[in-house]
Amino acid sequence: MYNSGIIMTKITIRNNNCQITDESDLDHILALDKHLSFKVQGAEHTAAYRGFINRDGDFVKWDGMKKMLTPTLQFATGLLDRVQGFYKDANKEFEVIDKRTPKSVGIPKDILPKLAQLNKNPYPYQLETLDAVDKNDRGIIKVATGGGKSLIAALISAKLGKKTIIYVIGKDLLYQFHSFFSEIFDEPIGIIGDGKCKIHDINIASIWTVGQAIGMNKKEILLDGEDDEEELSKNKYTDINKMMKEAKVHIIDECHMSACETIQQIFK
């Protein structure tokens, strides 16, 4: 007897992206698409939102929503828990297939003695972030102003012991982070921004400079206070792209900026 079997929805994880396959429930996908979409702040002020006539003579209008689910049913791995929860709430069965490359093993660095020497001993809440890093591949660390974000970033960099980039906004933070890291790490710290490009295992990078290195126009990099940086020679762009691809740890200061197009392009 012929048995057609049951085709179960699959969610395949490939490093930073997931894809849904064998899903035939169109209504469920449309609901998931809405669940993974959000209204872009200020969208109502754009020409696309107001509507315009395209080259074919058709009137088109953007609804102001940012969709996190692509037409091929792909989404960022950071949304995996949310997608799985959506399927469970709908009582739909699915199978998760993990095809991610195994994580590399770093060489941790002990910076606590140096911090003690500098009278910069971390608070318990700062050390708690290291437990979170052990259990999660990505996330957001929320700390009040003056809570020591730069020290937390240093602790994470030392704990993981891998090639790292800390992305900052503006040249003031670029130099502040670089000075701080140089003080507590017994190794050279890279600096990318304000006309400089010195790359090492741990690097402090200006989003403005990195954005240009990956081919974005200055007008696309809408970050206040960045346009007063010195220009970087374009022959360094290849080095910056190589640095980004080789880095295993990416830390963004001021994570509320992660929604901006510059950082989205950096991660792509």
Solvent accessible surface area in square Angstrom, and as a share of the most:
residue,aa,sasa,rsa
1,M,240,1.07
2,Y,190,0.72
3,N,129,0.66
4,S,91,0.59
5,G,46,0.44
6,I,168,0.85
7,I,134,0.68
8,M,73,0.33
9,T,11,0.07
10,K,60,0.25
11,I,0,0.00
12,T,10,0.06
13,I,3,0.02
14,R,118,0.43
15,N,75,0.38
16,N,87,0.45
17,N,76,0.39
18,C,2,0.01
19,Q,48,0.21
20,I,3,0.02
21,T,53,0.31
22,D,70,0.36
23,E,30,0.13
24,S,115,0.74
25,D,53,0.28
26,L,120,0.60
27,D,110,0.57
28,H,15,0.07
29,I,19,0.10
30,L,106,0.52
31,A,46,0.36
32,L,0,0.00
33,D,27,0.14
34,K,163,0.69
35,H,65,0.29
36,L,6,0.03
37,S,19,0.12
38,F,91,0.38
39,K,103,0.44
40,V,47,0.27
41,Q,180,0.80
42,G,29,0.28
43,A,1,0.00
44,E,80,0.36
45,H,135,0.60
46,T,53,0.31
47,A,61,0.47
48,A,35,0.27
49,Y,56,0.21
50,R,147,0.54
51,G,17,0.17
52,F,95,0.40
53,I,111,0.56
54,N,49,0.25
55,R,247,0.90
56,D,120,0.62
57,G,50,0.48
58,D,80,0.41
59,F,126,0.53
60,V,51,0.29
61,K,118,0.50
62,W,81,0.29
63,D,82,0.43
64,G,0,0.00
65,M,59,0.26
66,K,75,0.32
67,K,111,0.47
68,M,58,0.26
69,L,10,0.05
70,T,58,0.34
71,P,140,0.88
72,T,78,0.46
73,L,36,0.18
74,Q,65,0.29
75,F,4,0.02
76,A,44,0.34
77,T,9,0.05
78,G,48,0.46
79,L,33,0.17
80,L,21,0.11
81,D,112,0.58
82,R,128,0.47
83,V,0,0.00
84,Q,36,0.16
85,G,27,0.26
86,F,40,0.17
87,Y,0,0.00
88,K,129,0.55
89,D,124,0.64
90,A,46,0.36
91,N,138,0.71
92,K,53,0.22
93,E,131,0.59
94,F,39,0.16
95,E,76,0.34
96,V,57,0.33
97,I,48,0.25
98,D,81,0.42
99,K,121,0.51
100,R,85,0.31
101,T,93,0.54
102,P,118,0.74
103,K,142,0.60
104,S,54,0.35
105,V,145,0.83
106,G,19,0.18
107,I,140,0.71
108,P,91,0.57
109,K,62,0.26
110,D,108,0.56
111,I,10,0.05
112,L,83,0.41
113,P,83,0.52
114,K,49,0.21
115,L,0,0.00
116,A,53,0.41
117,Q,138,0.61
118,L,49,0.24
119,N,128,0.65
120,K,67,0.29
121,N,88,0.45
122,P,20,0.12
123,Y,138,0.52
124,P,100,0.63
125,Y,97,0.37
126,Q,5,0.02
127,L,69,0.34
128,E,107,0.48
129,T,14,0.08
130,L,31,0.15
131,D,84,0.44
132,A,48,0.37
133,V,27,0.16
134,D,85,0.44
135,K,164,0.69
136,N,82,0.42
137,D,85,0.44
138,R,112,0.41
139,G,70,0.67
140,I,136,0.69
141,I,72,0.37
142,K,194,0.82
143,V,35,0.20
144,A,81,0.63
145,T,146,0.85
146,G,81,0.78
147,G,10,0.10
148,G,25,0.24
149,K,79,0.33
150,S,32,0.21
151,L,17,0.08
152,I,7,0.03
153,A,6,0.05
154,A,0,0.00
155,L,6,0.03
156,I,14,0.07
157,S,1,0.00
158,A,3,0.02
159,K,74,0.31
160,L,45,0.23
161,G,12,0.12
162,K,39,0.17
163,K,89,0.38
164,T,0,0.00
165,I,0,0.00
166,I,1,0.00
167,Y,2,0.01
168,V,0,0.00
169,I,30,0.15
170,G,9,0.09
171,K,60,0.25
172,D,101,0.52
173,L,48,0.24
174,L,0,0.00
175,Y,81,0.31
176,Q,111,0.49
177,F,12,0.05
178,H,42,0.19
179,S,72,0.46
180,F,35,0.14
181,F,0,0.00
182,S,49,0.32
183,E,72,0.32
184,I,2,0.01
185,F,7,0.03
186,D,133,0.69
187,E,52,0.23
188,P,84,0.53
189,I,10,0.05
190,G,0,0.00
191,I,8,0.04
192,I,0,0.00
193,G,0,0.00
194,D,16,0.08
195,G,32,0.30
196,K,82,0.35
197,C,21,0.12
198,K,131,0.56
199,I,64,0.32
200,H,76,0.34
201,D,69,0.36
202,I,1,0.00
203,N,4,0.02
204,I,0,0.00
205,A,0,0.00
206,S,0,0.00
207,I,0,0.00
208,W,18,0.06
209,T,5,0.03
210,V,0,0.00
211,G,0,0.00
212,Q,25,0.11
213,A,8,0.06
214,I,51,0.26
215,G,64,0.62
216,M,19,0.08
217,N,98,0.50
218,K,101,0.43
219,K,180,0.76
220,E,81,0.36
221,I,4,0.02
222,L,145,0.72
223,L,11,0.06
224,D,137,0.71
225,G,49,0.47
226,E,0,0.00
227,D,111,0.57
228,D,82,0.43
229,E,14,0.06
230,E,116,0.52
231,E,100,0.45
232,L,18,0.09
233,S,60,0.39
234,K,157,0.67
235,N,118,0.60
236,K,76,0.32
237,Y,42,0.16
238,T,103,0.60
239,D,59,0.31
240,I,0,0.00
241,N,44,0.22
242,K,117,0.50
243,M,11,0.05
244,M,22,0.10
245,K,165,0.70
246,E,65,0.29
247,A,9,0.07
248,K,125,0.53
249,V,14,0.08
250,H,68,0.30
251,I,31,0.16
252,I,30,0.15
253,D,12,0.06
254,E,58,0.26
255,C,57,0.34
256,H,132,0.59
257,M,40,0.18
258,S,35,0.22
259,A,76,0.59
260,C,32,0.19
261,E,83,0.37
262,T,2,0.01
263,I,2,0.01
264,Q,57,0.25
265,Q,60,0.26
266,I,14,0.07
267,F,109,0.45
268,K,177,0.75
